[in-house]
């Protein structure tokens, strides 16, 4: 009987740990998913990889080689965005980012160009990035958030970034 209760406690603890990094995103989804002008959908990992492989056929061979390791390790993709009449309060977005940072997410990239903001947050364990969350805000009314689950190494991301940096410098 004692081992049954101990097993039950361990099971609940593991399930709590697995959802801990999703709590803020789940709360955001519950808050905004039913509002007019806000859309949310999730693409399962196998469909995301299939679509990515189809899209890669149109890319140059060098680009395919750079993208393939990330695509191979991609899991499900969740996307939230506003339509014409939708609105997400900038304070709620700031609170979501703060909550994610409290949940051990780290800022990977932050870019501001005039009124456009792009921010990428990551969460991972032992040099493996398990979540990438992209925030894109063009103005007060336009918002896109993409949550990518997967198994990415910093080396894979660095090689992809280096590839596109080198490619853009060759065009100049």
Secondary structure by P-SEA (a helix, b strand, c coil): caaaaaaaaaaaaaaaaaaccaaaaaaaaaaccccccbbbbbbcaaaaaaaaaaaaccccaaaaaaaaaaaaaccbbbbbbccccbbbbaaaaaaaaaaaaaacccccbbbbcccbbbbbbbbbccccccbbbbbbbccccbbbbbbbbbbbcaaaaaaaaaaaaaaaaaac
